[in-house]
Amino acid sequence: MPAVPMYPLRFQPILRRLIWGGRRLGTVLHKPIGSESDYAESWELADYHEQVSVVEDGSLAGSRIRELIRNRGCELLGKAIAPCDQFPLLVKFIDAHENLSVQVHPNDEQGRRLANDSGKTETWVILDTMPGSLIYAGLKRVVGPDEFAQAIRSGAVEPLLHRFEPRPGDSILIEAGTMHAIGAGVLLAEFQEMSDATFRVYDWGRLGSDGKPRPLHIREALESIDFKRGPVNPIVPEKEPIPGGTRERLARSPYFALERLSLNGPTCVGTLDRFTIVMGLNGSCDVEHDNECVRLDFGQTLLLPAALGQCVVTPRGAATVLTCVVP
Ligand SMILES: [Zn+2]
């Protein structure tokens, strides 16, 4: 029996509740949250231990991304990426109703050694903020490991961190080794290596859901922090004309390359040699391949399998989408 043809794939969101979460994954992004007040993350594309994305609709509905990679890896990922035994990126929405912990992620070598995991370079695109919301990213000035360790012990890490007030649309690259925290009120999209290696150094003096402080990982953090990583600010992209609108190149790393397309007419997205992730940032689009047409609304994510080659993205009116490839 011939395999079902590939088409733009939508996956069921995997919702995660954490003490700092809120309600906007439901109220703003229309994810199927319950009545609780601590919805923190919507994993849009994941292949991490038990958290594996499942196709939501179409003829592959119910298929897990892990099996699709195993059985149809080249069609899905493309010959530039396959073979791979795990989907290489984790894509999330994050609703920081309260501050996230002050944390650092290891690089790939440190991640393997300290956390039995990959390293984690991540990038954020800000969707919404509240008055006074802050992003902490990088060190304000050169700080040595001893001074930093002392600041951790005395709970005085925050004054050492660079911070700014983010605005919707800001794109920020957090390379492994960069101290950072997402501040209260920020709603963002995150693209990162498929890893959960996080070393917490400060948790704002609060208690976890069990009434105890959440653990810190000071030794691992001190090994992972890049003490030369000074202030990190949003990327300032330039708009280039493309068919149907404009394109801005956002964060780029060895793991991902993001572009923002502002569209008022059709444009082509996708290539035969690698998969493309498309996320709706504003408005609605139709994503078409052959006779298959899939709608992409604000807050939704599609995976365009490499085998599709180019898809035509047509905005309904005006729309903004984010694209992400593994370079
Ligand atoms: Zn992080």
Boltz pocket constraint, residues with backbone or C-beta under 6 A from the ligand:
constraints:
  - pocket:
      binder: B
      contacts: [[A, 103], [A, 105], [A, 122], [A, 180]]
      max_distance: 6.0
